[in-house]
Amino acid sequence: MLLTLEGLDGSGKSSAADSLAESDAVPDDAVFTREPTESWYGDAVNRSIADDDADSVAELFLYTADHADHLARTIRPALAEDRLVVSDRYSDSRFAYQGATLADHPHLDVADPLEFVREIHAPFTRTPDATVYLDVDPETGAKRAGGTNKLEQVDFLERVSENYERLIADDPDRFVRIDASRPQEAVLADVESAVLELLDD
């Protein structure tokens, strides 16, 4: 089973992943991973994030390369061994975030940037079996994240949030929405309960 954790910057995905890794909610042999990865592809992505002048089309393909490598080296091998895989961010982050960055590209001639990104991924990606969406408003997310890079600004996160809502509307049975605006203890408890229920199903 491929379980992903999604949400805006500042929603608490990484804290949720850490909490799950230490809980009894998941099997001992579960694989915990994340995107961007710690590979050299992921390093290139992080360098691009830190560059305010990075071209958003070029950045998209850096993310896509990292995702493809992640699937080949980590995701598919673990799933082939019937292990649970929990990923802190995955393809939905690509669709939501890069769909937002591409919307302002002066030379990209596509009607729907989010759909453009999905079409690029369609031939090779692996859709998650379930996705826990940590729902927080853009203002709270930006404040928690600290606004340290171009992806953590309120106006940008508003567009990302709209894209996530589109993704959820397109595949509502896959997503479990959790109110992440509450105290962390309550959020983590709900994440664990949701994961337990998903695994039982």
Rosetta silent file (secondary structure, phi, psi, omega in degrees, C-alpha in Angstrom):
SEQUENCE: MLLTLEGLDGSGKSSAADSLAESDAVPDDAVFTREPTESWYGDAVNRSIADDDADSVAELFLYTADHADHLARTIRPALAEDRLVVSDRYSDSRFAYQGATLADHPHLDVADPLEFVREIHAPFTRTPDATVYLDVDPETGAKRAGGTNKLEQVDFLERVSENYERLIADDPDRFVRIDASRPQEAVLADVESAVLELLDD
SCORE:     score description
SCORE:     0.000 S_00000001
   1 L     0.000  134.249  176.405    0.000    0.000    0.000 S_00000001
   2 E  -105.613  112.557  179.662    1.233    3.472   -0.904 S_00000001
   3 E  -111.257  128.312 -179.768    0.083    6.070    1.616 S_00000001
   4 E  -118.359  151.256  176.519    0.972    9.703    1.058 S_00000001
   5 E  -112.177  122.965 -176.361    0.872   12.765    3.296 S_00000001
   6 E  -129.930  162.343  177.915   -0.047   15.997    1.552 S_00000001
   7 E   153.576  171.267  178.396   -0.792   19.605    2.410 S_00000001
   8 L   -66.865  161.069  169.414    0.514   23.138    2.234 S_00000001
   9 L   -55.082  135.969 -179.583    3.845   24.137    3.668 S_00000001
  10 L    87.589    2.165 -178.491    3.349   24.499    7.405 S_00000001
  11 L   -82.525  -16.684  176.431    0.520   21.952    7.566 S_00000001
  12 L   100.448   22.647 -179.144    2.578   19.479    9.607 S_00000001
  13 H   -60.784  -46.953 -176.918    3.225   16.662    7.127 S_00000001
  14 H   -66.031  -37.946  176.156    6.744   15.933    8.327 S_00000001
  15 H   -63.941  -38.544  178.683    5.639   15.911   11.967 S_00000001
  16 H   -65.615  -41.181  178.544    2.864   13.495   11.019 S_00000001
  17 H   -62.935  -44.994  179.553    5.338   11.220    9.238 S_00000001
  18 H   -61.768  -41.086  179.735    7.686   11.253   12.235 S_00000001
  19 H   -64.887  -43.060  178.781    4.811   10.476   14.575 S_00000001
  20 H   -63.385  -38.230 -178.686    3.611    7.564   12.446 S_00000001
  21 H   -63.606  -26.556 -178.103    7.127    6.139   12.278 S_00000001
  22 H   -98.786   -1.577 -175.167    7.224    5.975   16.068 S_00000001
  23 L   -98.594  173.871  175.745    3.674    4.668   16.566 S_00000001
  24 L   -92.107    9.155 -176.209    2.101    1.224   16.513 S_00000001
  25 L   -75.225  -19.689 -175.955   -0.232    2.312   13.724 S_00000001
  26 L  -124.502  155.690  178.216    2.021    0.975   10.973 S_00000001
  27 L   -62.532  154.412 -178.716    3.924   -2.294   10.467 S_00000001
  28 L   -63.677  -26.990 -177.311    7.517   -2.472   11.644 S_00000001
  29 L   -94.809   13.769  178.647    8.782   -2.993    8.108 S_00000001
  30 L   -61.768  146.426  178.656    7.015    0.084    6.706 S_00000001
  31 E  -102.719  122.537  176.590    9.140    2.308    4.478 S_00000001
  32 E  -105.172  128.975 -176.019    9.107    6.028    5.282 S_00000001
  33 E  -146.513 -179.616 -177.574   10.268    8.304    2.522 S_00000001
  34 E  -157.825  163.666  170.087    9.742   11.791    1.144 S_00000001
  35 L  -128.641  137.746   -4.203    9.920   14.089   -1.866 S_00000001
  36 L   -59.998  150.238 -178.757   12.148   15.832   -2.702 S_00000001
  37 L   -80.612 -179.571  176.982   14.356   12.840   -1.983 S_00000001
  38 L   -94.086   11.009  177.600   17.873   12.830   -0.556 S_00000001
  39 L   -77.241  176.567  177.303   19.315   11.776   -3.911 S_00000001
  40 H   -67.737  -25.082  173.981   21.282   14.095   -6.163 S_00000001
  41 H   -64.855  -45.931  177.948   18.025   14.667   -8.044 S_00000001
  42 H   -63.123  -36.218  177.315   16.435   15.888   -4.816 S_00000001
  43 H   -62.417  -40.097  177.954   19.457   18.055   -4.128 S_00000001
  44 H   -63.720  -39.458  177.135   18.960   19.717   -7.516 S_00000001
  45 H   -60.629  -47.753 -178.359   15.308   20.347   -6.636 S_00000001
  46 H   -63.382  -36.361  177.030   16.251   21.979   -3.341 S_00000001
  47 H   -65.311  -36.852  178.915   18.810   24.180   -5.054 S_00000001
  48 H   -68.843  -39.651  178.114   16.131   25.292   -7.498 S_00000001
  49 H   -58.902  -37.607 -178.008   13.690   26.055   -4.674 S_00000001
  50 L   -75.671  -10.584 -177.588   16.315   28.323   -3.121 S_00000001
  51 L  -100.373  106.507 -178.255   16.755   30.193   -6.413 S_00000001
  52 L   -63.324  -20.775 -177.726   14.076   32.850   -6.795 S_00000001
  53 L   -99.831    8.000 -179.907   14.967   33.215  -10.484 S_00000001
  54 L   -62.770  137.931  178.231   14.740   29.529  -11.387 S_00000001
  55 L   -70.733  130.600 -173.179   12.658   28.881  -14.490 S_00000001
  56 H   -69.458  -27.553  175.575    9.457   27.115  -13.444 S_00000001
  57 H   -70.316  -45.894  177.056    9.433   24.761  -16.454 S_00000001
  58 H   -59.657  -41.183 -179.835   13.010   23.685  -15.758 S_00000001
  59 H   -63.119  -39.917  177.729   12.080   23.285  -12.089 S_00000001
  60 H   -55.372  -45.144 -175.770    9.125   21.071  -13.005 S_00000001
  61 H   -75.991  -23.570  170.305   11.388   18.625  -14.805 S_00000001
  62 H   -65.013  -47.988  176.782   13.858   18.547  -11.925 S_00000001
  63 H   -59.033  -42.296 -177.696   10.960   17.525   -9.662 S_00000001
  64 H   -65.252  -40.761  176.740    9.772   15.022  -12.251 S_00000001
  65 H   -62.451  -42.025  178.910   13.212   13.417  -12.521 S_00000001
  66 H   -63.048  -40.711  179.249   13.374   13.133   -8.736 S_00000001
  67 H   -64.787  -43.257  179.975    9.921   11.527   -8.689 S_00000001
  68 H   -62.691  -43.548  178.602   10.856    9.016  -11.398 S_00000001
  69 H   -65.618  -38.764  178.765   14.029    8.026   -9.549 S_00000001
  70 H   -61.054  -43.883  177.686   12.086    7.781   -6.281 S_00000001
  71 H   -61.317  -45.793 -174.774    9.629    5.368   -7.891 S_00000001
  72 H   -69.974  -39.973 -172.650   12.390    3.247   -9.394 S_00000001
  73 H   -92.198  -28.738 -171.416   14.685    3.053   -6.364 S_00000001
  74 H  -122.239  -56.992 -170.698   12.310    3.168   -3.402 S_00000001
  75 H   -65.104  -59.371 -175.209    8.568    3.046   -4.046 S_00000001
  76 H   -64.271  -41.648  177.267    8.147    0.196   -6.517 S_00000001
  77 H   -60.857  -40.952  179.668   10.722   -2.148   -4.904 S_00000001
  78 H   -66.782  -41.990  178.912    9.099   -1.734   -1.476 S_00000001
  79 H   -65.456  -34.291  178.416    5.598   -2.278   -2.864 S_00000001
  80 H   -65.262  -23.501  176.787    6.831   -5.381   -4.693 S_00000001
  81 L   -92.831   11.463  179.907    7.812   -6.737   -1.254 S_00000001
  82 L    59.777   35.945  177.849    4.275   -6.026    0.022 S_00000001
  83 L   -99.505  148.045  173.330    5.548   -3.357    2.393 S_00000001
  84 L   -72.573  133.136  175.268    3.634   -0.259    3.409 S_00000001
  85 E  -115.949  126.506  176.927    5.190    2.890    1.963 S_00000001
  86 E  -115.444  117.828 -177.651    4.501    6.247    3.617 S_00000001
  87 E  -115.956  123.845  173.318    5.677    9.254    1.621 S_00000001
  88 E   -79.721  100.679 -170.015    5.863   12.801    2.964 S_00000001
  89 L    74.045  147.206 -179.071    4.798   14.547   -0.248 S_00000001
  90 L  -160.772 -148.408 -172.530    4.417   12.734   -3.546 S_00000001
  91 H   -63.164  -32.078 -179.870    2.893   13.394   -6.970 S_00000001
  92 H   -62.141  -33.418  175.664   -0.027   15.492   -5.681 S_00000001
  93 H   -61.839  -39.942  178.316    2.485   18.047   -4.404 S_00000001
  94 H   -61.004  -48.485 -177.150    3.868   18.241   -7.932 S_00000001
  95 H   -62.541  -44.491 -175.850    0.465   18.770   -9.444 S_00000001
  96 H   -73.055  -47.828 -175.186   -0.564   21.392   -6.881 S_00000001
  97 H   -77.123  -50.627 -179.342    2.702   23.302   -6.521 S_00000001
  98 H   -71.609  -27.785  172.276    4.118   23.155  -10.036 S_00000001
  99 H   -60.179  -33.742  178.539    0.659   23.729  -11.416 S_00000001
 100 H   -77.107  -41.854 -178.311    0.755   27.004   -9.482 S_00000001
 101 H   -66.518  -35.781 -177.083    4.298   28.023  -10.469 S_00000001
 102 H   -72.686  -19.236 -177.545    3.632   27.378  -14.156 S_00000001
 103 L   -60.542  -25.209 -178.040    0.547   29.600  -14.157 S_00000001
 104 L  -102.089    4.748 -176.185    2.798   32.674  -14.349 S_00000001
 105 L   -69.813  126.578 -173.496    5.281   31.381  -16.921 S_00000001
 106 L   -72.402  -16.916 -174.175    5.501   33.920  -19.776 S_00000001
 107 L  -122.578   10.862  179.215    6.306   31.379  -22.516 S_00000001
 108 L   -94.374  117.321 -175.182    4.324   28.285  -21.535 S_00000001
 109 L  -102.239   75.562  175.274    1.397   27.834  -23.902 S_00000001
 110 L  -133.661  144.966 -177.245   -0.960   25.498  -22.029 S_00000001
 111 L   -75.465  -32.679 -173.873   -4.574   26.117  -21.058 S_00000001
 112 L  -137.332   95.804 -176.695   -4.408   24.268  -17.742 S_00000001
 113 H   -56.748  -40.654 -179.717   -0.986   24.065  -16.023 S_00000001
 114 H   -61.395  -45.388 -179.503   -2.146   21.561  -13.395 S_00000001
 115 H   -66.837  -33.915  176.299   -3.475   19.195  -16.055 S_00000001
 116 H   -59.471  -44.947  179.586   -0.275   19.669  -18.061 S_00000001
 117 H   -66.174  -41.295  178.278    1.772   18.432  -15.098 S_00000001
 118 H   -61.812  -39.557 -178.848   -0.564   15.483  -14.563 S_00000001
 119 H   -66.367  -35.100  177.488   -0.266   14.491  -18.220 S_00000001
 120 H   -63.698  -39.249 -176.683    3.540   14.485  -17.985 S_00000001
 121 H   -80.997  -24.349 -170.356    3.394   12.116  -15.014 S_00000001
 122 L   -52.162  -41.072 -175.381    0.603    9.857  -16.271 S_00000001
 123 L   -70.217  -17.791 -172.916    2.719    7.377  -18.280 S_00000001
 124 L  -131.147  -15.248 -174.998    5.058    6.458  -15.420 S_00000001
 125 L   -77.432  170.869  178.110    3.778    7.468  -11.997 S_00000001
 126 L  -124.721  116.772 -176.841    1.996    5.235   -9.500 S_00000001
 127 L   -67.099  136.865  176.807   -1.177    6.672   -7.953 S_00000001
 128 L   -61.578  151.834  174.420   -1.303    6.478   -4.133 S_00000001
 129 L   -77.382  -31.562  177.828   -3.748    4.049   -2.587 S_00000001
 130 E  -154.927  150.080 -179.529   -4.695    6.648    0.015 S_00000001
 131 E  -135.158  123.765  173.788   -3.712   10.218    0.806 S_00000001
 132 E   -90.996  117.516 -178.704   -3.996   11.995    4.143 S_00000001
 133 E  -103.115  114.524  178.725   -4.496   15.693    3.404 S_00000001
 134 E   -87.749  107.086 -169.713   -3.544   18.009    6.251 S_00000001
 135 E   -92.174  117.988  177.198   -5.799   20.976    5.670 S_00000001
 136 L  -142.318  147.242 -178.589   -4.606   24.399    6.795 S_00000001
 137 L   -73.185  153.783 -176.092   -5.356   27.847    5.397 S_00000001
 138 H   -57.098  -36.944 -179.471   -2.599   29.591    3.404 S_00000001
 139 H   -64.223  -45.554  179.113   -2.065   32.334    5.991 S_00000001
 140 H   -66.108  -42.254  179.505   -1.494   29.840    8.802 S_00000001
 141 H   -60.229  -46.010 -179.230    0.685   27.655    6.588 S_00000001
 142 H   -64.700  -39.573  179.655    2.901   30.553    5.540 S_00000001
 143 H   -64.985  -44.412  179.349    3.242   31.752    9.115 S_00000001
 144 H   -65.844  -40.676 -176.875    4.214   28.307   10.384 S_00000001
 145 H   -71.871  -24.005  176.988    6.608   27.698    7.494 S_00000001
 146 L    94.024   -3.934  178.305    8.314   31.022    8.087 S_00000001
 147 L    58.085   36.957 -173.881    8.114   32.335    4.532 S_00000001
 148 L   -83.346  -12.683  177.034   11.755   31.417    3.976 S_00000001
 149 L  -144.932  178.865 -173.385   11.460   30.688    0.243 S_00000001
 150 H   -64.920  -19.703 -178.299    9.307   31.435   -2.787 S_00000001
 151 H   -89.892   -0.922 -175.740    6.991   28.477   -2.123 S_00000001
 152 H  -112.225   20.224 -179.693    6.016   29.645    1.370 S_00000001
 153 L   -92.703  146.000 -173.354    4.326   32.957    0.490 S_00000001
 154 H   -58.366  -47.319 -176.111    0.631   33.461    1.223 S_00000001
 155 H   -64.055  -36.447  177.567   -0.437   34.461   -2.294 S_00000001
 156 H   -69.279  -43.900 -179.340    1.349   31.489   -3.799 S_00000001
 157 H   -65.131  -25.514  175.428   -0.055   29.059   -1.222 S_00000001
 158 H   -63.483  -41.590  178.397   -3.560   30.311   -2.013 S_00000001
 159 H   -69.603  -38.163  177.678   -3.137   29.059   -5.582 S_00000001
 160 H   -62.455  -43.387  179.446   -1.637   25.794   -4.348 S_00000001
 161 H   -59.811  -42.211  177.450   -4.600   25.319   -2.017 S_00000001
 162 H   -61.234  -39.207  178.517   -7.003   25.801   -4.922 S_00000001
 163 H   -66.789  -41.039  176.273   -5.111   23.149   -6.885 S_00000001
 164 H   -59.375  -40.936  179.862   -5.287   20.694   -3.988 S_00000001
 165 H   -62.869  -35.741  175.434   -9.043   21.230   -3.836 S_00000001
 166 H   -63.720  -43.821 -179.164   -9.259   20.347   -7.517 S_00000001
 167 H   -63.481  -41.276  179.368   -7.287   17.162   -6.926 S_00000001
 168 H   -65.623  -41.830  179.535   -9.499   16.178   -4.001 S_00000001
 169 H   -64.343  -32.027 -179.386  -12.655   16.843   -6.007 S_00000001
 170 H   -75.819  -23.774 -175.628  -11.325   14.652   -8.834 S_00000001
 171 L  -145.762   60.474 -170.884  -10.574   11.689   -6.544 S_00000001
 172 L   -63.454  -28.409 -178.070  -12.513   12.161   -3.280 S_00000001
 173 L   -70.880  -21.366 -178.774  -12.391    8.514   -2.204 S_00000001
 174 L   -82.007  -27.501 -172.314   -8.593    8.555   -2.042 S_00000001
 175 E   -94.846  138.934  169.583   -8.261   11.574    0.242 S_00000001
 176 E  -116.231  112.755 -177.354   -8.779   11.771    3.997 S_00000001
 177 E   -88.374  130.823  178.100   -9.015   15.406    5.041 S_00000001
 178 E  -126.405  130.899 -179.896   -7.765   16.328    8.512 S_00000001
 179 E   -70.578  106.389 -176.429   -8.096   19.783   10.042 S_00000001
 180 L   -95.203    9.823  178.445   -4.464   20.751   10.649 S_00000001
 181 L   -83.538   -9.361 -176.988   -5.230   24.170   12.105 S_00000001
 182 L   -83.905  174.131  176.727   -5.726   22.619   15.559 S_00000001
 183 L   -55.876  146.515 -173.562   -3.070   21.870   18.193 S_00000001
 184 H   -56.178  -39.543 -177.233   -0.473   19.373   16.983 S_00000001
 185 H   -59.235  -42.570  179.759   -1.416   16.678   19.487 S_00000001
 186 H   -68.115  -39.461  179.958   -4.988   16.523   18.184 S_00000001
 187 H   -64.153  -47.549 -178.339   -3.855   16.509   14.562 S_00000001
 188 H   -63.714  -36.405  177.537   -1.354   13.692   15.085 S_00000001
 189 H   -63.774  -41.053  179.557   -3.955   11.631   16.940 S_00000001
 190 H   -69.129  -36.331  177.433   -6.371   11.994   14.023 S_00000001
 191 H   -62.470  -46.104 -179.583   -3.657   11.091   11.514 S_00000001
 192 H   -62.555  -42.594  178.532   -2.871    7.908   13.426 S_00000001
 193 H   -62.855  -41.675 -179.984   -6.568    7.001   13.668 S_00000001
 194 H   -64.056  -41.605 -179.177   -7.054    7.624    9.954 S_00000001
 195 H   -67.708  -41.532  176.838   -4.067    5.472    9.039 S_00000001
 196 H   -58.046  -43.220 -179.183   -5.213    2.646   11.300 S_00000001
 197 H   -66.606  -41.145  179.221   -8.622    2.725    9.615 S_00000001
 198 H   -63.309  -41.099 -179.511   -7.096    2.773    6.144 S_00000001
 199 H   -69.460  -35.370  177.414   -4.878   -0.206    6.935 S_00000001
 200 H   -64.582  -35.358 -179.917   -7.810   -2.120    8.421 S_00000001
 201 L   -71.777    0.000    0.000   -9.767   -1.551    5.229 S_00000001
